[in-house]
Amino acid sequence: MTKDFKTLRENVRYFDVHFTDTGEYVRVEDDNARTAARVSVSVDENGEERTALLVIKRWIYPDLGWGNDEKRKFGVGAGAYGSVVMRLGDSD
């Protein structure tokens, strides 16, 4: 996969991931464009490649020093919020 494919897309209204071998796809939708999404590829303990779709409602860059780091951790149970629509389909 190319780096462009795996790049975080910020403020998306919709983000599609199509699977060429099956014709299926998954789409993330946010009418307010307050969502970021990207594809993550990793190798598990058995050496098998795993692909994940990451949907992020809040992102910060503390290492850049732009001042948008709110000095608290985010995650499920730690201030998580929001929702998105995910659609599953095929090209048929």
Residue pairs with C-beta under 8 A, 6 or more apart in sequence:
1 39
1 41
5 39
6 38
6 39
6 40
6 41
7 38
8 36
8 37
8 38
8 56
8 59
9 15
9 36
9 37
9 38
10 36
10 59
11 33
11 34
11 35
11 36
12 28
12 30
12 33
12 35
12 36
12 37
13 29
13 30
13 31
13 33
14 27
14 28
14 29
14 30
15 27
15 28
15 35
15 37
16 25
16 26
16 27
17 25
17 26
17 27
17 39
17 53
18 24
18 25
18 91
19 25
22 90
23 90
23 91
23 92
24 88
24 89
24 90
24 91
25 88
25 89
25 90
25 91
26 53
26 86
26 87
26 88
27 86
27 87
27 88
27 89
28 35
28 37
28 53
28 55
28 84
28 85
28 86
29 84
29 85
29 86
29 87
30 84
30 85
34 57
34 82
35 55
35 56
35 57
35 82
35 84
36 55
36 56
36 57
36 59
37 53
37 54
37 55
37 56
38 53
38 54
38 56
39 51
39 52
39 53
39 54
40 51
40 52
40 53
40 54
41 49
41 50
41 51
41 52
42 49
42 50
42 52
43 49
43 50
44 50
55 84
55 86
57 80
57 81
57 82
57 84
58 74
58 81
58 82
60 68
60 69
60 70
61 68
61 69
62 68
62 69
72 78
72 79
73 79
74 80
